[in-house]
Amino acid sequence: MADVNQGAVALGLLAARLQEAGKAGLKRELQKRIREAAQPLAREIASLGHLEPYMPDRYAAVLSEDLTVRVQNRFAGTNPGVMVRAQARERKRKVARLDVGLINHPVYARGPRSTWTWRNNQTGGMKAGFFTDPCERATPDIRSKVLEAMTDTARKITEGG
C-alpha cells in the first residue's frame, strides 16, 4: 500500500509542476496515456465473456449491456490518482454487491415491478470478484505504464519539451 500512496503523492507533485510550468499540452498527454493504460481493464470488466463465470446464466448478458466502466484521472485535490469505476446505465444495479457475490432476485415476478417481492442477498450462480479480480491482476501493469508516463512527462518538463 505504501507504493500506491507514494505514487499518488508523486502524481500530485507532477501535476503541480505541470501547472507551474504552464504545460497544458503535456498534462493532456499524460492524462491520455494514463487512460490508455487502464482502458483494456475497463473493456475486460464490461465484456460478456468476462462476466459469464461470475453471474447466473442470463444475468451476465443483461449486466454486460447495462454496465459502463470508465477510467478517471484525478490530479488535483488531496488524493490524486487513477480510478476505474463501474456503474449501471439504466437500472440501479448494486454493482458493489454483485462484486461481493450477492444478487437481489424477485420471487415469481408478476405485474408491475413496484409490486414484486424480492429475495435479497442471494448467492446462487454468483461468484465474487467480477470487478476486483481483474483489477488486482491488471494493477501492476497499469502502475508501470502510469509511472513510465509520469517519468516521461517529468523529463519533458525538465528539458523544456
Secondary structure, DSSP 4 states (H G I P E B T S, - for coil): -HHHHHHHHHHHHHHHHHHHHT-HHHHHHHHHHHHHHHHHHHHHHH-HHHHTTTS-TTHHHHHHHHEEEEEEEE-SSSS-EEEEEEEESSS---HHHHHHT-EEEEES--S-GGG-EEEEEE-TT--S-TTHHHHHHHHHHHHHHHHHHHHHHHHHHHHT-
